[in-house]
Amino acid sequence: MCRRYVILSITAPVLALREFIEGLSVECKNAVNGCKMVLKLRDLEKHLENCDFTLVECSGCDEMFSQNDFHVHRNKCPKLNETICFDARVHAEIAAIQNELFKTKKSLRTSEETVQRLESILCELRAQRRIRAESTRAEDFRDSKWDPDYSYGVLARCPHAFGNSVGQWLDQR
């Protein structure tokens, strides 16, 4: 049991002690596999990333080898070579799927362009139909029986304007 509780936020590292510990000489963790390297503790992690005696597992036969020995084993392992052949088939299938995806995307782009073109044509046709309808109405208005001074039952948009229209009509009488 601790004699005193310590709050982590108020503690400070002892830099001299850290420097002393990181400067200690240590053997590589892979010494049992044949690595003879002795280095400072601060450099151990970087060394382990590239150490030729680090054990790696063969994905074919699941045996462990040092990186040095694995390069030789990789060429001889029958299960790994089967895996490589299987991987080649998988890569070929992936390439075929990617090719199909490319073609589908190209077809989609073409379809989208066609839709945009057709929407543009449809918009133009609607505008032409509107113009024709307006010109037909204008021709109807030019009819000899048409009286431009008569309202033909057109209602005002708001009640106040309607009241003003009635008032104007009464004033004219």
C-alpha positions as CSV (number, residue, x, y, z in Angstrom):
1,M,0.0,0.0,0.0
2,C,1.3,3.5,-0.9
3,R,2.2,5.8,1.9
4,R,0.9,8.8,-0.1
5,Y,-1.5,9.1,-3.0
6,V,0.0,11.0,-5.9
7,I,-2.0,13.0,-8.5
8,L,-0.6,12.3,-11.9
9,S,-1.2,15.9,-13.2
10,I,1.2,17.4,-10.6
11,T,4.0,14.9,-11.1
12,A,7.1,15.8,-13.1
13,P,9.5,13.4,-14.8
14,V,13.0,13.2,-13.4
15,L,14.9,14.0,-16.6
16,A,18.3,12.9,-15.3
17,L,17.0,9.5,-14.3
18,R,15.2,9.1,-17.6
19,E,18.4,10.0,-19.5
20,F,20.4,7.5,-17.3
21,I,17.9,4.6,-18.0
22,E,17.7,5.3,-21.7
23,G,21.5,5.3,-21.9
24,L,21.9,1.8,-20.5
25,S,23.4,-0.8,-22.8
26,V,21.1,-3.7,-23.6
27,E,21.2,-6.8,-25.8
28,C,18.7,-7.1,-28.7
29,K,15.6,-9.1,-27.8
30,N,16.4,-11.3,-30.7
31,A,19.7,-12.5,-29.1
32,V,18.2,-16.0,-28.6
33,N,17.6,-16.1,-32.4
34,G,21.2,-15.1,-33.2
35,C,21.4,-11.3,-33.0
36,K,24.7,-10.1,-31.4
37,M,23.8,-6.4,-31.3
38,V,24.3,-4.5,-28.0
39,L,22.9,-1.0,-28.1
40,K,21.5,1.8,-25.9
41,L,17.9,1.3,-24.6
42,R,16.7,4.4,-26.5
43,D,17.8,2.8,-29.8
44,L,16.3,-0.6,-29.2
45,E,12.8,0.0,-30.7
46,K,14.3,1.4,-33.9
47,H,16.7,-1.6,-34.2
48,L,13.9,-4.1,-33.6
49,E,12.0,-2.7,-36.6
50,N,14.9,-3.7,-38.9
51,C,16.5,-6.6,-37.1
52,D,17.2,-9.5,-39.4
53,F,16.6,-12.0,-36.5
54,T,13.1,-10.9,-35.7
55,L,10.8,-13.9,-36.1
56,V,8.1,-13.8,-38.8
57,E,5.4,-16.4,-39.5
58,C,5.1,-18.0,-42.9
59,S,1.5,-17.5,-44.1
60,G,1.7,-20.8,-46.0
61,C,2.8,-23.3,-43.4
62,D,2.4,-21.2,-40.2
63,E,6.0,-21.9,-39.0
64,M,8.2,-19.2,-37.5
65,F,11.5,-18.1,-39.1
66,S,14.0,-15.3,-38.6
67,Q,13.8,-12.7,-41.4
68,N,17.1,-13.9,-42.7
69,D,15.9,-17.5,-43.0
70,F,12.4,-16.6,-44.2
71,H,13.8,-15.3,-47.6
72,V,15.2,-18.8,-48.3
73,H,12.1,-20.6,-46.9
74,R,9.7,-18.5,-49.0
75,N,11.1,-19.9,-52.3
76,K,10.8,-23.5,-51.0
77,C,7.5,-23.6,-49.1
78,P,5.0,-25.5,-51.2
79,K,2.0,-24.2,-49.3
80,L,3.1,-20.6,-49.8
81,N,3.5,-21.2,-53.5
82,E,-0.1,-22.6,-53.6
83,T,-1.2,-19.4,-51.8
84,I,0.7,-17.3,-54.4
85,C,-1.1,-19.2,-57.2
86,F,-4.4,-18.6,-55.5
87,D,-3.5,-15.0,-55.0
88,A,-2.7,-14.7,-58.7
89,R,-6.2,-16.0,-59.5
90,V,-7.8,-13.6,-57.0
91,H,-5.8,-10.7,-58.5
92,A,-7.1,-11.7,-62.0
93,E,-10.6,-11.8,-60.7
94,I,-10.2,-8.4,-59.0
95,A,-8.7,-7.0,-62.3
96,A,-11.8,-8.3,-64.2
97,I,-14.2,-6.8,-61.6
98,Q,-12.3,-3.4,-61.8
99,N,-12.5,-3.5,-65.6
100,E,-16.3,-4.2,-65.4
101,L,-16.6,-1.3,-62.8
102,F,-14.8,1.0,-65.2
103,K,-17.1,0.1,-68.0
104,T,-20.2,0.6,-65.8
105,K,-19.0,4.0,-64.6
106,K,-18.4,5.0,-68.2
107,S,-21.9,3.8,-69.2
108,L,-23.3,5.7,-66.2
109,R,-21.6,8.9,-67.3
110,T,-22.9,8.5,-70.8
111,S,-26.4,7.9,-69.5
112,E,-26.2,11.0,-67.3
113,E,-25.1,13.1,-70.2
114,T,-28.0,11.8,-72.3
115,V,-30.5,12.6,-69.4
116,Q,-29.1,16.1,-69.2
117,R,-29.5,16.6,-73.0
118,L,-33.0,15.2,-72.9
119,E,-33.9,17.5,-70.0
120,S,-32.6,20.5,-71.9
121,I,-34.7,19.5,-75.0
122,L,-37.8,19.0,-72.8
123,C,-37.3,22.4,-71.3
124,E,-37.0,24.0,-74.7
125,L,-40.2,22.1,-75.9
126,R,-42.1,23.3,-72.8
127,A,-41.0,26.9,-73.6
128,Q,-42.1,26.6,-77.2
129,R,-45.5,25.1,-76.1
130,R,-46.0,28.1,-73.7
131,I,-45.2,30.5,-76.5
132,R,-47.6,28.8,-78.8
133,A,-50.4,28.8,-76.1
134,E,-49.8,32.5,-75.5
135,S,-49.9,33.4,-79.2
136,T,-53.1,31.4,-79.5
137,R,-54.6,33.4,-76.7
138,A,-53.4,36.6,-78.3
139,E,-55.1,35.6,-81.6
140,D,-58.3,34.9,-79.6
141,F,-58.1,38.4,-78.1
142,R,-57.7,39.9,-81.6
143,D,-61.1,38.4,-82.5
144,S,-63.5,41.1,-83.9
145,K,-65.9,40.6,-81.0
146,W,-63.2,41.3,-78.5
147,D,-63.7,44.4,-76.4
148,P,-60.4,45.5,-74.7
149,D,-62.4,47.8,-72.3
150,Y,-64.5,44.9,-71.0
151,S,-63.1,42.9,-68.0
152,Y,-64.6,39.5,-69.1
153,G,-65.0,38.4,-65.5
154,V,-61.4,38.8,-64.4
155,L,-61.3,39.1,-60.6
156,A,-58.8,41.3,-58.8
157,R,-56.1,39.5,-56.8
158,C,-57.0,41.0,-53.5
159,P,-60.3,42.3,-51.9
160,H,-59.0,45.9,-51.7
161,A,-58.1,46.0,-55.4
162,F,-61.6,44.6,-56.1
163,G,-63.2,47.3,-54.1
164,N,-61.2,49.9,-56.0
165,S,-62.2,48.4,-59.3
166,V,-65.9,48.7,-58.3
167,G,-65.3,52.2,-57.1
168,Q,-63.7,53.1,-60.4
169,W,-66.6,51.5,-62.3
170,L,-69.1,53.5,-60.3
171,D,-67.2,56.7,-60.9
172,Q,-67.2,56.1,-64.6
173,R,-71.1,55.8,-64.7
